[in-house]
Amino acid sequence: MSEARERAASRQFRDVTQRWPVVCSAELMHGEIIRVRRDMVQMPDGDTAGREVVEHPGAVAVLAIDEAERVLVIRQYRHPVSALLWEIPAGLRDIDGEPPLVTAERELLEEAGYRAADWRVLVDFFSSPGIITERLRVFLARGLTEVPAEQRTYVRRHEEAELVVAWLPLEEAVAAFLAGDLRNGVTAVGILSAYAALRGGFTALRGTEAPESLMN
């Protein structure tokens, strides 16, 4: 198959935006971060089915990697799953109008104490599209510089007060996920995507101004 035909064939496997008619909708719960509603959705065969939807503001995450191909990870307590999880820095997109890159830069500094000189878009994805609207953009951050503690103004509280920052070789991180030792979803997506992208020297990655496909 020619290269042009291969590209055309691959474009058939692209997610597309579509919205089936909602006959009615009712709010079930309104929390501090999320809202839960029940939509009655009209199916193509004419039937109507109820679908519960968790509305979420979205999030960003940062796969920070150094020259030795080590990934910056943090350990944080996650109450819903009663576990201390090794993760990459991440945070909610809960400031109206704030660009995703700005959110990512802030989270990398606040959670890990680093700034980065080189930013790329690693991947966009939905965390669990069968139930929640949460969408995530994962950035690749390189050219890292640690900010001295005395220059950091953010005060960590609650779970963040107990954060542990560490460096994990990328290949070891991949092996840890395959072994079931690491289980955070956005971290898995980031690490496995970075491992694949590294083979091409990260040259195929999008710039930070790339539109968020299917994310609006």
C-alpha positions in Angstrom: 0.0 0.0 0.0 1.3 3.5 -0.9 2.1 6.0 1.8 -0.8 8.2 0.7 -3.2 5.3 0.9 -1.9 4.3 4.3 -2.5 7.9 5.6 -6.1 7.9 4.1 -6.9 4.5 5.6 -5.6 5.6 9.1 -7.9 8.7 9.0 -10.9 6.4 9.0 -10.0 5.6 12.6 -10.6 9.0 14.1 -13.0 9.9 16.8 -15.8 12.3 15.6 -18.0 14.7 17.5 -21.7 13.6 17.5 -24.7 14.3 19.8 -27.8 12.2 19.8 -31.0 14.0 20.8 -31.7 14.4 24.5 -35.5 14.3 25.2 -35.1 15.6 28.8 -32.5 16.0 31.5 -32.6 16.2 35.3 -30.0 17.2 37.8 -29.3 14.5 40.3 -26.4 16.2 42.3 -24.5 19.4 42.3 -21.1 19.2 44.2 -18.2 21.6 44.6 -16.4 20.2 41.5 -18.8 18.0 39.7 -22.5 17.9 38.7 -24.4 14.7 38.0 -27.4 14.7 35.6 -29.6 12.0 34.0 -30.3 12.4 30.3 -33.0 10.6 28.4 -31.3 9.9 25.1 -33.1 9.1 21.9 -31.4 6.2 20.2 -31.2 5.7 16.4 -33.6 2.8 16.6 -36.2 5.1 18.2 -35.9 3.8 21.8 -35.2 6.2 24.6 -32.6 5.3 27.3 -31.5 7.0 30.5 -27.8 7.8 30.8 -26.2 9.3 33.9 -23.5 11.9 33.2 -20.9 13.3 35.6 -20.0 16.8 34.4 -16.3 17.6 35.1 -14.3 20.7 34.3 -11.4 18.8 32.8 -7.8 18.5 33.8 -4.2 18.8 32.6 -1.2 16.6 33.4 2.5 17.0 32.9 4.9 14.2 31.8 8.2 15.9 32.8 11.3 14.1 31.6 15.0 14.9 32.0 18.0 14.2 29.9 18.6 10.8 31.4 15.0 9.8 30.4 13.7 9.8 33.9 10.1 10.8 34.6 9.2 13.1 37.5 6.5 11.4 39.6 4.8 12.4 42.8 3.1 10.1 45.4 -0.3 11.3 46.6 -3.1 10.0 48.7 -6.3 9.4 46.8 -9.2 9.0 49.1 -11.8 7.5 46.7 -9.5 4.4 46.1 -7.9 4.5 49.6 -4.4 4.4 48.2 -1.1 6.2 47.9 -0.5 6.4 44.1 2.6 7.4 42.1 1.4 9.9 39.6 2.6 12.6 37.2 1.7 16.2 38.3 -1.9 17.1 37.3 -4.6 19.5 38.2 -8.2 20.7 37.4 -9.0 23.2 34.7 -11.2 25.1 37.1 -10.2 28.7 36.3 -12.4 30.0 33.5 -10.5 31.0 30.4 -7.1 29.9 31.6 -5.1 28.3 28.8 -4.2 24.6 29.4 -0.5 25.3 29.2 -0.7 28.0 32.0 -2.5 25.5 34.2 0.1 22.8 33.5 3.0 25.2 34.2 1.4 26.1 37.6 0.7 22.5 38.5 4.3 21.5 37.7 5.6 24.3 39.9 3.2 23.8 42.8 3.2 20.1 43.0 6.8 19.3 42.1 8.8 22.6 42.3 10.0 22.7 38.7 9.7 24.9 35.7 10.3 23.7 32.1 11.7 25.4 29.0 10.3 23.1 26.4 6.6 22.2 26.2 4.8 19.9 23.8 1.3 18.3 23.6 1.8 14.6 24.4 -1.9 13.4 24.1 -5.5 14.4 24.6 -8.0 11.9 26.0 -11.2 11.3 27.8 -10.7 9.6 31.2 -14.0 7.5 31.2 -16.3 8.6 28.4 -19.1 6.2 29.3 -19.9 8.1 32.5 -17.9 11.4 32.8 -17.2 14.4 30.6 -13.7 14.8 32.0 -11.1 15.5 29.3 -7.4 15.7 29.8 -4.5 17.2 28.0 -1.1 15.7 28.9 1.9 17.9 28.2 5.5 16.8 27.7 7.8 19.0 29.6 11.6 19.1 29.1 14.5 21.5 29.9 13.6 21.3 33.6 14.9 23.6 36.3 14.2 23.2 40.0 12.9 26.3 41.8 14.5 26.8 45.2 12.1 26.2 48.0 12.5 29.8 49.3 11.2 31.1 45.9 8.0 29.1 46.0 5.0 31.0 47.2 2.4 28.2 47.0 1.6 26.5 50.3 0.6 22.9 50.0 -2.4 21.8 52.1 -4.3 18.6 52.9 -3.2 15.7 50.6 -0.7 17.9 48.9 1.1 18.6 52.2 2.2 14.9 52.1 3.4 14.8 48.5 6.6 12.9 47.8 8.6 13.8 44.7 10.8 11.3 42.9 12.4 10.4 39.6 11.7 7.1 37.8 13.5 5.9 34.7 11.0 5.8 31.8 11.6 2.1 31.0 11.1 1.2 34.6 7.9 3.1 34.7 6.5 1.2 31.7 7.5 -2.1 33.3 5.8 -1.1 36.6 2.5 -0.5 34.8 2.8 -3.8 32.9 3.5 -5.6 36.2 0.5 -3.9 37.9 2.6 -2.0 40.4 1.4 1.4 39.2 -2.3 2.1 38.4 -3.0 5.8 38.0 -4.8 6.2 34.6 -3.5 9.6 33.4 0.0 8.5 34.5 -0.3 5.3 32.4 -1.4 7.3 29.4 1.4 9.8 29.8 4.2 7.3 30.4 3.2 4.9 27.7 2.6 7.7 25.2 6.0 9.2 26.0 7.7 5.8 25.7 6.2 5.5 22.2 7.0 9.1 21.2 10.6 8.8 22.3 11.3 6.4 19.5 10.9 9.3 17.1 12.7 11.8 19.3 9.4 13.4 20.2 9.4 15.1 16.7 5.8 13.9 15.9 4.3 15.8 18.9 2.0 18.8 18.5 2.9 22.3 19.7 1.2 23.8 22.7 -1.1 25.8 20.6 -2.6 22.7 18.9 -6.4 22.7 19.1 -8.0 20.3 21.6 -9.6 17.8 19.3 -12.9 16.6 20.5 -12.4 18.4 23.8 -14.9 21.3 23.5 
